[in-house]
């Protein structure tokens, strides 16, 4: 349920309504838009039947949200969500954010060299896995906390932000020490305990779409984060499994305009995992920009044939630099920056 306040509603009236909602055992979530302030009510809405909410001072009207993802819906917040991070980076704004780096953190010298390269090309986030969820238990699983330290050091030296994956509730506090944004991977999209912990952390989150998840499934997972009061959430389309075998996954570009119609949250595209092949990364990245995405995540490696994971989908630094040049032209053509 949404409580829409009048333009003239005072802070005291807002707090009074929130207090009454809490007394009923429900949770109020306040969203301040350009023209209106609304209160999203989380919990058993049947309890609200005993309260004449429309009679409260400052209330314009009360409306039910029929979609199951209440806080993620456009009904709750009509304006696009934007949030600021360090180094003047804004997520969800006019400028498209770019995350780049290796699939796995392998050693510090390699990581620092890559960070300098992708930063010069225009990336604002350094991405890389310190904890790696692999299909085989015998594959490289990441460097753990050492990998996190390398990410933080390389990012600090180059003036970048860190986005890296957290795989378990027991890792949340540790990863928060080093990362600027927590990544919840495709395999963990419906790890609801992990979603809750990341929501409670209030650290910005990049939530990847599951391998076979619908858009609704993705938004319901985002709802877990929002319900804990964390609205610094970015969604990621990274390809889904279909009958097609020519690519690793099928990058669902349809999802970008669909998601942006359904939710106020920003959307990022990962063409590296979406295609699985180096030759297809650049065209799908540019297609994602044309479709309206708010960010890109691209895997880059100096020597892909020696990468410990996903070398076949990693761009060389020179290829990433060329992609950024072409992407700027596309972004400018649709009124965006990169």
N, C-alpha and C positions, 0 to 999 in steps of 0.2 A: 504494500500500500504506500501511496505517496501523499504527503500533506504539502500542498502548495501554499506558500505564504503570500500575503499582500506585499506590494512594493513598499508600503508604509510600515510594515511590521518592524518592531523594535527588537534589539538584542534580548531585552527582558522577556518579551513575548515568546521569542524563539526558545529561550532556556526553559520557560514555564511549560511549553508544549513537550519539550524533550524530557523534562522531569516527569510529567504525567505518563508519557510513554514508558519510561523506565519503571515507574511504579506498577505497571501492568505486567512486568517481566519481559518486556520487549526491548529491542535495541534500536535507538534512533541514529541514522546516518545523515548528516547535514551536507547538502551540496549547494554551493553558492554560485549561481549562474550569472550571466550578464544582466538579465532582466528580472530574474526571480530566484528566490531561495526555496529549496524544497527539502523535505525531510523524508527519507526512505525509512520505513518501519520494517524491521526484521524480526520474524518470530511468528507465533500463532495469531493471525489477524482476527480470529474469532473473538479474542479478548477485547478488541477495539469496539465491538458492537455495544458494549456497556457505556462507552464514552461518546458524547455528542461532539465529535472533534470539530465539526464545522462551526460550532458555537464558540470555540475558543477565540480569544482576541488575537488578531493578526492572521487568522486563517482565511484564505480565499476559497479554496475548495479541496476536497479529498477525493482521490481516485485510486482504483485498484489497478495493479499491474498484473495482467493475465499471463505474461511470459514468466517461465520459471526462473530465469536469470534476471532478477529484479534490479540489483544495483549496477549490473553491466549493461542494462538496456538503455536505449535512447529515450524511453519514457522517463527514466530517472534523471538523466542528464542529457540535454539536447546538444550542448556544445561539446566539441572534441576535447578529450582530456589531454592536457599538456603538463609536463612537470620538469622542473629545473634540476640540473645536476652540476657538479663542479666543472671548472674550466669553461663556464659559460655555455655548456651544452644543454639544449632544451629538447626533450623527447616529445614527439607528437606535434611539433610546430611546423612552420613553413619549411625549415631545413630538414632534409632527410639525413638521419644519422646512419653511420656506417661502422660496422664492427668487423674487424679483420684480424687474422692471425692463424696459427697452426691448429689443426684438430686437437693435438695433444702437446702439452708442454714437455719438451724432451731434455733441454738443458738451457742454462741461462744465456750463454753467448749467442746461441741460435735465436732465442726469443728476443733478446735485445736488438739484434740486427734486423729481425723482422719488424719489430715495433717501430724502429726508426724509418724503415722503408714504407710501411703502410701509413704511418703518420704523415710522412712527406706527401704521399699520394692523396691524403684527405680523410683518412679514417679517424674517428674520434674515440672508439672503443678498441681495446686490445682483447681479443677473444682467445681462449685456449683452455683445454681440459686438464685439470689437475687430478680429478677423479673421473675415470672413463667407464661408462656402462657398455660392456662389450658382449656380443652374442656368445663368444667362446670364453670360458673361464681361463683359457691358456693364453689369450691375447693380452697385449700390454694394457695394464689397468690404470696407468697414470702414476705420477710422482707424489701424490698426496700433498701434505702441507708444504713440502719443499717446492712443489709446483706452484702453489699459491704464493709463496714468498717470491719466486722468480717473476710471476705475473705482476705483483705489486711493485717490485723494484724496477722492472722494465717500464711499466706504465708511469711511475713517478719520474723516471729519468727522461721520458719523452713527452710528458704532459698529457697522457691519455687516461682514460677510464678503463676499469677492468670488468668484464662480464665473463663469468665462469660458472660451471654447473655444480649444483649441490644435489646429491643423490639420496640422502638419508636425513631423517630428523636429527640424528646425532651429530651431523656435520654442519647444521645451520649456523650455530654460533661461531664455529671455526671459520667457515667460508665468509661470514659477515665481517670478520676482522680484516680480510684482505680485498674483498670484492666491492665494487661500487654497485653492481647489479647481479642478482642471483638468477641463474638460468635453471629452469625446471625442464628437463629433457622430455622428449616424446614418450619414452617408456615410463616416465613418472607423472604424466599429465593427470592421471587419476589416482595418484598416491595422495589420498585425502589428508592423511596426517601430516605429510610433508607440506602440502598446500597451506594447512592451518598454521604450521610453524613459520613458514615464510611470510604469511600474512601478519602474524603477530610481530615478526621482526621489524616490520615497516621499511625494510630495505627494498628498493626498486626490484621488480621481478620481470624477467623475460620468460613467458610461458609458451612452450612449444606445443603444437598440435600433435596429438597421438597418431600412431601409424595408421589406424583405421577409425579415427574419431571423426564424428560429424562436427559441423560448426556449432551446433547446439551443445554437444559434449564439451567442446573447447570453452564455450562461454559459461557453462555450468561449473567447470573447473576454475575459471577466473572468478566466479562468484564466491568461491571459498576464500580467495585472497581478499576480495573486497569486503566480505562479511566480517573480516577481522580488522577492518579499518585501514587496509593498505590499498590505496587507489593509484599507487605508482606502478602500474602494471602495463606491460607491452605484450601483445600476442604475436606469435610467430607461425607463419605458414611455412612448413619445411618438407612438404610432399607427403602424400598418403599412398598406401599400397592399393594397387589396382591389378587387373589382369595383364597389363603391359609389362613386358620384360626388357624392352630396349633401353630403359633407364632404370636407375636404382629404385626410384619412387616416381610418382606422378605429381609434379608441382601443380597444385590446384590454384591457378590464378583467378578462377571464379570466386574463390573464397575471399579475396581481398575486398571487392566491392560489396559482397554479401555481408561480411563481418562489419565493414564500415557503415552499412545501412542499419545493422542490428545493434551496434554498440558504439559507445563514445571512446573506447580504448584504442590507442594507436596500434598499428599492425606492421610487423617486420616480415621480410621474405628471406628465406635461406635457400638460395639456388644451388648451393654446394650439395647439401643432403637431398634437396629436391630432385636433382638429376643424377648425381653420382659420377658424372663424367666432366672432366675439365673443359672439353670443347663446348659444352652446353651451358656452362655457368654464366658466362657474360651475356648471351642473348636473353636468358631467363631473368637475370638480374635487371636488365634494362626493361624487359616486359613488365616486371613487377613495379618498377617506377611508373611506367605508363599507366598501369592499372590503379595507381593511387596509394602504394605502400608508403609507410613513414620511416622505413629503415631497411638496411640490407645487412646480412651476415654472410661473409665470404671467407672461405678457408684459403690460406696462402702459405706456401712453404718454399724455401730456397732450393730444396732438392727433393721433390715429391717422391722420387723412386726410392729414397731412403727413409721416408716418413714412417713413423711407428704406427700410424693409423690414417686411413683415408687419403693416401697420397694420390690416388687416381682422380680425385675430385678437387685437388688443391691447385690453385693458380700459382704460377711463378710471379715474383714481385713485379717484373716488367709487364706481365699480362694484367695484373691488378691495377697498375698505374694506367694502362690503356683503358681498362674498364671504367675507371673513375673519370677519365676525360670524356668518354662517350656518354656516361651517365649524367654528367653535368649538363650536357646539351639537351638531353631528354627532360631532365628536371626543369630546366629553364623554359622549355616549350610548353610545360603545363603549369607554369607559375610557381615552381618550387626551386629550392636551392639544395646543393649537396656539398 
